[in-house]
Amino acid sequence: MIETARLILRPWREDDKHAFDAIINTPAMMKHFGGVAPREKIDGLIDRQMEKQAADGHCMWAVETKADGQLAGICGLRLGGHPDTPVDGMYELGWRIAEKHWGQGIAREAAEASRDWGWANTPAETIAAWTNPDNAPSWGLMIRIGMTRRPELDFRHPLYLDNDDVIGDMIVYAIDRPAGARR
């Protein structure tokens, strides 16, 4: 679907679920998402992406490496945000790249490709991303791909209302459509 120098971003398949759980559902990967989760929760994330792909024509896609065809993570755009938050109705750029690929620019390559796909294929005037304040690698990437901190959009994540503030508090970065970006 989207091809970069090293990656293919594509719709999810049912047979991706086991591999995704193996690379994503680790203590380090899930540190900012409330900890290691039951397999059903990870499978549900993929099910929701497949539903978004069918409904909207895009989602947070499977990221695989061209070199070996292995699943490296998830990255893409989804429309919606979270109801009753300042990001409701916004296009969200999100990613989770497996630990073995950290520090190699894979997340940046996938995020920039997804952002650019969004400008070319959606009516989005703004694309946003969010994370908790302790996730410096994530918000650092937001800055590196041209996003700016937007504190007026910060919110409490509805999935973590009862968890501690470190996980549930979301800081938001966003980027506006560049002048001349085709729609």
C-alpha positions as CSV (number, residue, x, y, z in Angstrom):
1,M,0.0,0.0,0.0
2,I,2.7,2.5,1.0
3,E,6.3,1.6,0.1
4,T,9.4,3.4,1.4
5,A,13.1,2.7,1.0
6,R,13.0,0.0,3.7
7,L,9.3,-0.6,4.6
8,I,5.9,-1.6,3.3
9,L,2.9,-0.3,5.2
10,R,-0.1,-2.4,4.4
11,P,-3.6,-3.5,5.6
12,W,-3.7,-6.1,8.4
13,R,-4.3,-9.7,7.8
14,E,-5.8,-12.2,10.3
15,D,-2.5,-14.1,10.3
16,D,-0.6,-11.0,11.5
17,K,-2.1,-11.3,15.0
18,H,0.4,-13.8,16.5
19,A,3.5,-12.0,15.2
20,F,2.1,-8.6,16.3
21,D,1.5,-9.9,19.9
22,A,5.0,-11.4,20.0
23,I,6.8,-8.1,19.0
24,I,4.5,-5.6,20.7
25,N,3.2,-7.2,23.9
26,T,6.5,-6.9,25.9
27,P,7.2,-5.0,29.1
28,A,9.3,-2.4,27.3
29,M,6.8,-1.9,24.4
30,M,3.8,-1.8,26.7
31,K,5.4,0.5,29.4
32,H,3.3,3.5,28.2
33,F,0.2,1.5,27.5
34,G,-0.6,0.1,31.0
35,G,1.7,-3.0,30.8
36,V,1.6,-6.3,29.1
37,A,-2.0,-7.1,28.0
38,P,-4.0,-10.2,27.5
39,R,-3.6,-11.6,23.9
40,E,-7.3,-10.8,23.3
41,K,-6.7,-7.1,23.8
42,I,-3.8,-7.1,21.3
43,D,-6.0,-9.0,18.8
44,G,-8.8,-6.5,19.4
45,L,-6.4,-3.7,18.4
46,I,-5.8,-5.4,15.1
47,D,-9.5,-6.1,14.6
48,R,-10.2,-2.4,15.1
49,Q,-7.6,-1.5,12.5
50,M,-9.1,-4.0,10.0
51,E,-12.5,-2.4,10.6
52,K,-11.1,1.1,10.1
53,Q,-9.4,0.0,6.9
54,A,-12.7,-1.4,5.6
55,A,-14.7,1.7,6.6
56,D,-12.3,4.6,5.9
57,G,-9.8,3.2,3.4
58,H,-6.9,3.6,5.9
59,C,-5.9,2.7,9.4
60,M,-2.8,2.3,11.5
61,W,-1.3,-0.3,9.1
62,A,1.0,-3.2,9.5
63,V,4.6,-2.2,9.0
64,E,6.9,-4.8,7.5
65,T,10.5,-4.7,6.5
66,K,11.3,-5.1,2.8
67,A,14.6,-6.9,3.6
68,D,13.0,-9.9,5.3
69,G,9.2,-9.4,5.1
70,Q,8.9,-9.5,8.9
71,L,6.4,-7.5,10.8
72,A,8.1,-4.5,12.5
73,G,5.1,-2.8,14.1
74,I,2.2,-0.6,13.4
75,C,1.9,2.9,11.9
76,G,-0.6,5.0,10.1
77,L,-3.6,7.3,10.3
78,R,-7.0,6.9,11.9
79,L,-9.8,9.3,11.9
80,G,-11.8,9.9,15.1
81,G,-9.7,10.6,18.1
82,H,-11.5,10.0,21.4
83,P,-15.1,11.2,22.1
84,D,-15.4,14.0,24.6
85,T,-11.7,15.0,24.3
86,P,-10.1,17.9,22.3
87,V,-8.8,15.5,19.7
88,D,-12.3,14.0,18.8
89,G,-12.7,14.1,15.1
90,M,-9.0,14.6,14.3
91,Y,-6.7,12.5,12.2
92,E,-4.3,10.7,14.5
93,L,-0.9,9.6,13.4
94,G,0.3,6.7,15.5
95,W,3.0,4.1,15.7
96,R,4.5,1.3,17.7
97,I,7.7,-0.2,16.4
98,A,9.2,-3.4,17.8
99,E,12.2,-3.1,20.2
100,K,14.6,-4.8,17.8
101,H,14.1,-1.8,15.4
102,W,14.5,1.0,17.9
103,G,17.2,3.5,17.0
104,Q,17.2,2.6,13.3
105,G,14.8,5.3,12.0
106,I,12.1,2.8,11.2
107,A,9.4,4.7,13.2
108,R,10.4,8.0,11.5
109,E,10.3,6.5,8.0
110,A,6.9,4.9,8.6
111,A,5.5,8.1,10.3
112,E,6.7,10.4,7.6
113,A,5.2,8.1,4.9
114,S,1.9,7.9,6.8
115,R,1.8,11.7,7.3
116,D,2.5,12.3,3.6
117,W,-0.1,9.8,2.6
118,G,-2.6,11.6,4.8
119,W,-1.9,14.9,3.0
120,A,-2.3,13.3,-0.4
121,N,-5.4,11.2,0.4
122,T,-7.5,12.8,3.1
123,P,-9.1,16.2,3.6
124,A,-7.2,16.6,7.0
125,E,-6.2,20.2,7.7
126,T,-4.3,19.0,10.8
127,I,-2.7,15.7,11.7
128,A,-2.2,15.1,15.5
129,A,-0.3,12.6,17.6
130,W,-0.4,12.0,21.3
131,T,1.4,10.1,24.0
132,N,2.0,10.4,27.7
133,P,4.6,12.9,28.9
134,D,7.1,10.2,30.0
135,N,7.3,8.7,26.5
136,A,10.2,10.9,25.3
137,P,11.1,8.8,22.3
138,S,7.5,9.2,21.0
139,W,7.1,12.9,21.5
140,G,10.7,13.4,20.3
141,L,9.8,11.7,17.0
142,M,6.7,14.0,16.8
143,I,9.1,17.0,16.9
144,R,11.5,15.4,14.3
145,I,8.7,14.9,11.8
146,G,7.6,18.6,12.1
147,M,4.9,18.4,14.7
148,T,4.5,21.2,17.3
149,R,3.3,20.8,20.9
150,R,-0.4,21.8,21.2
151,P,-1.1,22.0,25.0
152,E,-4.7,23.2,24.4
153,L,-5.4,19.7,22.9
154,D,-4.0,17.7,25.9
155,F,-6.4,15.3,27.4
156,R,-6.9,12.4,29.8
157,H,-7.1,9.2,27.8
158,P,-10.5,7.5,28.3
159,L,-8.9,4.0,28.5
160,Y,-6.8,5.0,31.4
161,L,-9.1,7.2,33.5
162,D,-8.5,5.1,36.6
163,N,-4.8,4.6,36.1
164,D,-2.0,6.8,37.4
165,D,-1.5,10.2,35.8
166,V,1.7,9.1,34.0
167,I,-0.1,6.7,31.7
168,G,-3.4,8.4,31.3
169,D,-2.4,12.0,30.7
170,M,-1.8,12.7,27.0
171,I,0.2,15.5,25.5
172,V,-0.6,16.4,21.9
173,Y,1.6,17.4,19.0
174,A,0.1,18.4,15.6
175,I,1.1,19.6,12.2
176,D,-1.1,21.6,9.8
177,R,-1.4,20.8,6.1
178,P,1.5,22.4,4.2
179,A,0.6,25.1,1.7
180,G,0.3,23.4,-1.7
181,A,-0.1,19.9,-0.4
182,R,-2.5,18.2,-2.8
183,R,-5.7,16.6,-1.6
